[in-house]
């Protein structure tokens, strides 16, 4: 069997496989191309144990690194000033920490907040002190429109009003490519996977289906929210969980619990959502249901048939197996939580923005989940206390125009003057005291370069650090946020990414002008460039990359950063040559005779000069001779002459240590 075939079967890179096998008793050679079928079978059987050991080691390394960073901060007396309220993004800037990592720390402490939401000083202090920072209070006077947390609490109060049952909202979560969208596809008998680039969900989708009770034949609507599973979309997964009543955690039976599965579990726990586990792909070769259940139990989700409290349904979304059983289980969980799944339809609508974009023909549009009240055409669009326009038209998930939207209905709204942020609160009832939105300020915030808290850095370090300037454009705000959050992780001690411009919609002439001025590359996610912009790029030599899959763009940027890294100098020792006679001495050049005592010498290799056990200089051996014949190399035991190029004057008895230096391209190791 080929090593590459075995690696593909085990879902690991061939190079990494060859590196780790010797440690577990399978030394097949560092450059092996083939592996014996019997040995391959033994490796396959042992792989589950090997994988577990490696994952445990990685977890321990991360914890060790985290503890080390904490100790370093405590020793250096690192201190931050935290205001009474701070957004998650500002807090990440203050801590000099990637936003994804900070959001995971918040989730571990039961705080579920999107990057534009605010957290209080007490919560921020707990997190900062856990990371080793000293915290002092910083009072700030705020004269803004009421902050996000006020509007969120107003929405929470509104959701407690009334006791009319509403359709449950179900969020579908899990690791990338575990079959979340395929499951929804099976539930609503449409083909969405084909519509998503690469078969991977790029932004939140919201849909409604009608469930038929098998006993009473009663029809009940169910609202589903599909969240992306790719690592880049942490922000969007947490946002999907915040508006849901029940979570379906999809886990592939042949792949088990993966990083984004664990992250989804943390989000579900932080949001305190009842959860139903769907073990998908049970028809696949290599499906291991017992292992999957065991992995889930290690993260606190013990199956009900194992004596736990988590309903688990084994399904195959591809072959429509047990989909009805899964829906029955979801409705059973909904019935058990019926008192919480209520709303007041006879009031002004309130809900949450779960998706937003700028459409070429329709302008700013947003997908809103109405959580209470009824939204009607011509209602004012009051977002966080500001009027963003009025409802010109509403479309359901099928694209059909509707006049009213009742609780738990996901709708696409036309009529915004400017696109809202994902996670913003829509509350029509607050229109009386609301002010018109400042269009210029909002558009500047959405399209300008990212604002960052100034950091005092050592001038020498700043000079050593190279920055790759980018202008980022995307089709929807959620994808733009996810893209920028991922770019923050692409950095180490040598290189990093600077977002000098960002925005929604197609690439314009202004974007090209900005890229030209700052020497940036333009990256477009799910967008195109105007004809004028393309002409300007051609003339100005501005680079432009676009793709419909986010990690393709991230890989392009990563490769670009790797070209900026200083190459690693690898020294290979060759051999030792003892000088026994000096033949000729010229300026910076000597011809000497001697014997190769160890290893070999190669023409044009470098040499260290060792005298009385100490290195006293360096040079280069530009010519080798043996028996008056020019040689490309002199092996051990041979006598000959060498032409030494260097400033040092050699003496009889000197040892020349031959070596060669090769430049090796570095790979980007993220800090």
N, C-alpha and C positions, 0 to 999 in steps of 0.2 A: 504493500500500500504506500502511496505517496504521502509524505509528511504533510503537504498542503491539504490533501484530502482528509487526513485524520484531524488536522487543525480545524477544517471547515465543519466536520462532524461534531467536534467538541466546542465549536464557537469561540475560538481563540486564534490570535495571530500566530502563524507558523514560527516566526522568530522567537516570540515569547514562549511558545510551547517547548522549543529546543533549549531555551534558557532554564526553564523550571523543572524539566523532566529528570536531570541528573540528581537533583536534591531528593527525589522520591524513588531512587534506585533504577531509573530507566536511562542509562547513559548510552544514547544511540548516536552520539557525535554532534558537535556544535554546528557542523555544516551538512548534516545528513539530508539526503533527498528522499530516500525510501526507508521504510521501516518494515521489519518482518511482520507478517499478518498475525502471528501468534502473540508477538510483543504488543502490537497495536490493540489486540483484544484485551490484553492485560491492562494496558493504559486506560482503555475505555471503561473497564470495570472499576479501576482505581480512581477515575477522574472525579467522581463525586466527593470522595475524601480529600483529594488534592485541592479541588476547588474550595471546599469548606475551610481547609487550612490557610489557603491564600487569602480568602475573604476575611478570616479572623485576623490574619497578620496585617492586612490593609487597615482594618478597623482599629487595631492596636496602634499602628503607626500614626493614624490620624489623631487619635486621642493623645498619643505621646507628643505629637507636634503641637496640638492645641494647648497642652499643659506647659510645654516649653515656652510657647509664645506668651502664655499667661505669666509665667515666672519672670520672663524678660521684661514684660511691661511693669510688673510689680517692683523689680529691682531698679528699673530706670525711673520709676515714679511717674509713669505716663498718666496725665490728667486731662479730663475733658469737662467742658461746661455744658450742661444739658438744660435747655429751656423747659418751661412748664408743659409745652406741647411741641412735638417734633415729628415730621414725616419719616417714614421708614427709609426713604432715599437719603434724606438729610442726615439721618442717624448713621447710615452706612458710610457716608462721606466723612462724618465726624470720627468714626472708628477706623477709617481707612480699610474698609472690608468689603468684598464683593457682596452685592445686594442679595444674591441667591443664598449665600452662606448665612447672612444675617437673618433672612426669613426662616431658614431652618432652625436657627437658634431660638427665634421667637416662637416657632411652632412647638419646639421641645418644652417651652414654658407655657404652652396653652394659649398663646397669643396669635390669632389669625388675622393678619393685616396685609393689605396690598401695599405696593411701594409708594403710592401717593397718599395713603391714609396716615393719620396722626396717632401716635401713642403718647401716653402721659409720662411724666418724669419718673414716677415710681417704677413703672415697667422698664423704662430705658435704663434706669440706675441698676436694677437687678441684673439685666443682661450685660451691661458694661462691666459691673463688678465681677461677674462670672468669668469675663474675658481678661480680667487683671487690671482694669483701669480704675484710677481714683476719680470719683465724680463730685463735682461741685455744682450748685444751683446757679442758673443764669436766668434772671428775670427779663422778660421781653414784653413790651407793650404792644398789643395787637389791635389795630383799628380796622381790620379787614371785615369782609362779609363773614358771617358766622362760619366757623371751621367745619371740616368734614365730619368730625366726631359728633358735633351737635346734630347735623342732618341725619347721620346714621342712627343716633339715639331716638330722634323724632320718628324715623321709619320704624324702628323697633317698637316704639309706643303705639304707632298706627296699626302694626301687625297684631297687637294684642286686643284691638277693638273687634267687637262682633264675634259671633260664633257660627257663622254659616260655613258648612264644609266646602272646601275647594279642592281641585285636582292636586295630588301630590307632585312635587318637583323632585325629580331623580337626577343626580349627577353621576355620570359614568367616568370612572377613573382607573388608572393602571399604568404599567410601563409601556413604552413605545412598542408598537407592533404586536401587542398581545391580543388585539382583536376588538377594541372598544367600538370603533366605528362599524366594523363588520357585525357586531352584536346589534347595534341600532338599526343597521341595514336590514338585518333579519326581522327585527321587531316591526319595522314600518314598511317592509317589502319594497324598498327603493334602493338605488345604487349610489351611495354617496362616496364610497371609497374611491371609485373611478374618478370622481370629480376633484378629489384632493390630490395635490402634487405628490407623486411617489407613494400614494396610498397611505399617507400619514397626515393626520389632522393638523392643520396649520393655525386655526383659530377656533374659538368656541362656537359650536353650533347648537341651536335650541330647536326642539321639535315636539310635536304633540301627537300622541296616538290614542286610539280608543280601545280599551280593554273590555272584553266581554266576560262577565262572570259565568264560569261553566255551569254553575248550579241554578242561579236565578236568571241568567241571560241578560242581566242588567248591564248597561253600557256606562263605562267610567273613563273620562279622559285622563291621560298620564302625560306629564311634561318631562321631557328628557333633555339634559344638558350634556353634550359630548365635549370633553376637555382634551387638549393635546397631551400625549405621553412623553414627548421628547424632552430631554433635560432642560432645553432652553426656555420651556414654558412654565416654570415654577409659579410665576406671578399669576398666570391665567388659570392654573389648576386651583389655586387657593381662592381665586375670585369665584370660580364655578361652585366651589363648596359652600361659599357664604350665603348663596341664595337658595340652596337646596334643602329639602326635608329628609331625603333618604339618599344614601350613596350605594352604588353598585361598584364593587372593586373587582376588576377583571384581571385574572392571573392565568397565564398560559401554562397548561399542564406539562408541556415539554421544556419549559424554560424556568419555571418556578418564580420565587420572589426575587425581584431585581431592584436596583437603586431607586427608580421612580415609583416602584410599588411601595417601598418603605416610606418614601416621601409622601405618597398619597395616603398611607395609613396614618402618618403623623398629622396630615391636614384634616383627615376625617375625625381623628381623636380631638384635635384642637377645636374643631367646629361642633363637636359633640353630636355627630350625626349617627343615627341608626344605620348599620351597614349590612348589605347582603353580598356575599362573595360568590362570583361566578367563575368557576374553574373552566376555562375555555380550551379549545383544541384537544379535546379528549380523544379525537379520532386520529391524532398524529402519532407516527411511530416515535417512540421515545417518551410518550406521555407517562408521567409518574405521579399518580394522584396522591399516593401515600406521602411521598416526599413533599409535594406541594402543600398538603395539609399540615405536615410537620413544620415546614418553613413558616407558614402563616401563624402557627401556634407560638413560635418563638417570638413573634411580634405582637402577641396578645390577642390574636384572633383565633380562638379555639372553636372548631366546628361543633354545631349542636349535636350531631350524631357521635361526637367524641366526648360528650358531656359538657361542652361549652355553651355559649349564648349566641354565637354567630351563625346565622343560616348560611349554608353552603350548597350551591346547586352546580352540578357538573353538566356542562353544555358543549355543543359544537355549533358556533354561529354560522360556520360555513355550510353545514348540512341541516341546519334548523332543528337540531336535537335539543329537547328539553327547554325550548324558549318559553313555551306556555307555562311550564313549571316555575321558571324564573319569575315570570310576571305574576303568577299566583302568589309566590313568596313575597314579592315586593308589595303587593296589595295587602297581604296579611300583616306585614310590618307597618304599612300605612294605617290599617285598622287599629293596630295596637297603639299608634301614636295619633289617633284621630283628633284628640282634644287640641293638639298643637297645630294641626293642618286645617286652620280656619281663617276666614277673612270677613270683611264687611264690604259687600259689593255696592251698597248704596251710599257711597261717599266719593270724594274726589280721589282720583287714582294716585297711587304711590308705588314706586318700584325701583329697580336697579338697572343701570346700563351694563349689559354684559358683552357688548361688542360695538365698535364704532369705526366708521371708515368715511373716506371722501370718494364718492362715486363721480365718474367723469361726466355723466349726463344729469345726475340728480343732486349733486352737491353733497354736503354732509348728511349722512344717514346713520342711525344707531339701532341696534337690537336691544330692546328693553323687555325685561320680565316684569309684568304687572303683578305686584304681590298683594295689593289690597285696593279696593275701590274699582271704578270702571272708567277707563280712558276713552274719550270720544274725539272725533275729528273736530278741529278748531280749538281744542283745549290748549291753554298756554303750556309751554315746555319749561317748567321751573326746575332748574338743576342747581342743587346746593344754594338755594336762595337767590339765584339769578335767572332771568328770563332769556332762554336761548332761542326763542321763536315760538311758533305754534304748530300744532299737528295739521299738516296739509293732507297727508294720506297715511294709512296704516295697511301693512300687508302681513298676512300670517306666514307660517313657515313654507307653505306651498306657493307663495307669491300671489295669493288672491287678495284683492282689496277688501277690507272690512271697515265697518263704521264704528264699532265699539269693541273694547277688549276688557274682558272680565279677569278676576284674579287667577294667577298661575298661567296666564296666556303669554307666550313669547311673541313679540311683534317687531317688525321693522318699521321705524318711523321716519317719514320725510317731513321736513319743515325746520330743521335746525339751521341757524345762521352760521354756527361754527360747531365742529364735532366735539361732543363731550368726552371726558375721560372715562375709561372703563372702570366700573366700580362706583361711579357718581350716582347720587340719589335723585330720582325724579319724584317731585311731590307737587302735584297740581294745586293742592289745597293751600299752598304757601304763596300763591300768586299776588295776594293783596299787598303784602309788605315787601315784595321782591323788586329788585332794580334790574334794568336792562344790562345784559352782559357787555363787558368792554371787549369788543371784537378785536381791536388792534392788539391789546395785551394778551388775549387768549391765543391769537394766531402767532404772535411772537414767541410765546411760551412753547407752542407746539412745533414750530419750525426752526427756531434759533438753535445755536450751539448749546450744549448742556452746561448748566451752571454747576460749579463745583466749589466746595468750601476751600479757601486757600490753605495750603499746607506749607509749613516752613521746611525746606529741604536743603541739604548740603549742596553747595554750588558744584563741587566736583562730581557728586553723585548725579546731579541733573545733567551735567555734560556727558557723563558716561551713558546715561539712559537715552535710548533712541525711541522716538514716538512715530507711529504710523498714523497719519491723519486720514480720516474717512468722513464722507458725507453719506448719511443713511436715509433712504426713503422706503416706505412700506405702504401697503394698501389699507391696513387697519391699525388702530392705535395699540391694540393688544400685541400684535406682532412686532410693532416698532419697539414697544417697551421690552418685550422678550429678547429681541435682537440686541438692543443696547445693554441689557442686563448680562447677556452672554459675552458681549465684547469686553465688559469689565473684567471678566475672568481670564481673558487672553493677555496675560502679562507675566513677566518675571523680573529679575534684577537688571536685565539688559534692555528689554524692549517692552512696549505697551501700545495700546490703541487709544487715540484721542478722537472723539466724535466732535468735529468742528461744525457740523450742521446736520439737522434731522428734520423730517417732515413726512406728511402723508401725500399720496397721489404720485402722478408721473413726474419724471425728472424734467425740470424747467431750465431756461437760460440762466436764471438767478443761481440755481444749484451749480451749474457749470462754472459760472463766474467766481463763486465762493471756492470751489475746488481748485480753480486755477490760481487764485490768490494765496491759498493756504498750502498748495502742493498736495492736495488730497486726492484719493481715489473715491469714485462714487459707487455705492453698492445699492442696488434696487431689489427689494424683496416683493415679488408678485406685482411689479409695476413696469412700465415702459418709459422710454424717453421721447420727448417731442422731436419733430423733424429739425427744428431750429437748434435744440439742445445737442442733437447728434452732430450737426454741422459744426457747432462751436467746439465740441469735444475733439473733432477731427483736426480742426485748425489749431487749437490750443494744446493738443497732445494730452488731454485729460483721459485717464483710464476709467472705464465704466464696466462694471460686472453686474449681471442680473440673474436671478434664478427664482424658481417657484418653491424650492425646498430650502429651509433656513440653514440646515447644517452643511449644505453644499457651499453656501456663502461663507459660513464660519471656517470651513476647511480651507477655502481660498485665502482668507485673511491670515489664518494660521501659517500657511505655506509662505506667504509674503513676509510675515514676522521672522520666520526661520531664515530667510535670505538675509535679513538684517543682523542676525547674530554673528558675533566674531567667531571664525572657525576655531575648532579645538586643535591644538598642536600635539600630535602623538609622537613620542620618541621611542624608536626601536633600537635597542643596543645590538651591536654587531660583533665586536671582538676587540682584543688588546694586542698592540704592536710595541715591542721593546726596541728602542733606538740603541744600536751598538756602534754606529759610525756616522760621522758627518762628512758628506761629500762636497757640498757646495752651499754657500750662504750668500743670498742677495737680499735687497730690500723687500720685506714682506714675503720672501720666498726662500725655501730651503729644500735641498735634496739630501735625504738621510737613508741609511741602510739599517736593516734589523730583521727581526723574526716575529711572525704572528704566533703568539703564545696561546691564544684562546679564541674560538669563534672564527670570524673571517673579517677582512676589510673589503669594501666595495668602492670602486672609483666614484669620486665626487661626494663621498660621505663626509660628515663633519667629524671632528676629533677634539676630545678634551685632553689637555696635557697634564699628566699627573707626575709630580716631582716630590720625592721623599714622602709619598703618601697623601700629598695635598694637590688639589687642582690649581694650577697657576695660570692657565690660559686656554684659549680655544682657537681652532683653525679649521682648515678644510684640506682634504687629501685629493688633489686634482689629477694626480697621475700615479699609477701603480706599475712596477716592473718586476719581472722575475727572469733571470738569465738573459738580460737585455731585451726581453720581449714585453711589449705593452700588454697589461692584463686588465680585465674588467673587475676581477676580484682575486684576493689572495687568501686561500684557506689556511686553517690552523696547521702549524708545523712547517710552513714554507718560509724561506728567507727571500728577501727582495728589497727593492728600493721604493721609496714613496716621495712624491713632491708635495711638500707641506706649504700651504698658503696661510699666512697669519703674521701678526705683529711680533709675537713672542719668538725669541731665539731659542731653538731646541738645544739640549745637551745630551751627551751620552748617558744612558741609564733612564732617560725619560720614558714613561709609558703613554702611548697614544691610545685613548679609548674611542674606538670608532662607533658612530651612531648615525641614524638617518631620522629626519623629521618629516612627517607627512601631515597635511592639513585635513581634518575631518569635519565635515559639516555637522553642526549641532542640530539636535531636535529641540523643539520648544517644550521645555518642562515648566509647567505653570506653577507660579508661587502661591 
